[in-house]
């Protein structure tokens, strides 16, 4: 059952995606959006592979960053990143299907803490991203 907050979250993310050319270039598809939560997927393409034959670290980072942005902006107020970090426990390869799941861990009036897990098609953890955001008063709708 969708709450009013979840309906708002979907509207906000739909609007964000209209102008998010980088997420479009990555081939990101939105699987689920709720208040404080997002789940995205994408396929790793040949042009995303580095000189070692694995995906450039920026690919998993960018997917996680988009999941982070969609989750922390889901209440309709423009939010910006204050601090992020990422760990890469497993290499990502060409044609891997990645899934990013962003979950709100803590929220105050002005800040939020989110944990984003990136897993591949075998449900193996390939990246773990933690982000802290700052919420402005600017409306996204």
Secondary structure, 3 states (H helix, E strand, C coil): CCCHHHHHHHHHHHHHHHHCHHHHHHCCEEEEEECCEEEEEEECCHHHECCCCCECHHHHHHHHHHHHHHHHCCCCEEEEEEEEEEECCCCCCCCCEEEEEEEEEEECCCEEEEEEEEECCCCCEEEEEEEEEEEEEEECC
